[in-house]
Amino acid sequence: MHDGNLTVAVDNLAIETVVNLHYNQDKIASLLASPNDSKYLLLGHLISEGYVQFEQLSGINIESVVIENTTKGTDVYLTGDFSLAFESKATKITTTSCGACNNDGLQELSDNLPINDYRIEFDDSILHIGMESMKSLQKGFRLTGGMHSACLLSIDGSILSFAEDIGRHNAVDKVIGKSVAIGAPNQQILLLSGRCGWDIVAKASRAGVPVIASIGACSSLAADCARSLGIKIYSFVKPSSHIIIG
């Protein structure tokens, strides 16, 4: 409706479906996610949720990850000879906004998260340049207005991996999964197209990412958790300013 006149237009919607992630036939997660890059979503989720160490997946052939599309969604399978660090309790669908809603304190949230031992030096100006480069790759967002993106940035300002998803944390899983082919992200910067919550800090910690930069805000729990784990966050990244936490 515009100026009292009704017109018919086409609207492109971001695809959201149930993506079931499996390891050796056992389901480890059911996510509401965008189906693109589902193979990398599985690899990244295994790492960022602490099921496996990054090194266990290094050198894996991405073609060994199998995708089956059904009327109920997408099933992704990986078969391997390594054991998971703990048994999955995937009894419900994880939504695009899930984080630490059921936890009350920082100690409970940060228990068992690894301390970051990596320190990287870089020119802060690459952060906004990297954000602009990431923005130029956001085809899904330009088409639908409903997708988040994440990327891993090298300390010289080059984008090493990029992904989009309807969920913030899914996009992070995907770029971590893509990093399996290019080496551990302990010398890289995680860029986010939106805000940084506790769940993203936890994923970065498990993947060994030492620095996170976001266009939007950083939550209080994310800030406290990052300080306790030795991770640095740059929020509200702009051409000539940003807020540094940690």
DAQUIMO-V132133 format. One line per field, one symbol per residue. ss: DSSP state (~ for helix, > for strand, _ for the rest). A space follows every 10 residues. Layout:
ss = ???
This chain:
ss = _>__>_____ ______>>>> >>>__>>>>> >>>____~~~ ~~~~~~~~__ ___~~~~___ _~~~_>>>>> __>>>>>>__ __________ __>>______ _____~~~~~ __________ ____~~~~~~ ~~~~~~__~~ ~~~~___>>> >>>>____>> >>>>>__~~~ ~~~~~~~~~_ ____~~~>>> >>___>_~~~ ~~~~~~~___ >>>>___>_~ ~~~~~~~~~_ _>>>>_____ __>>>_
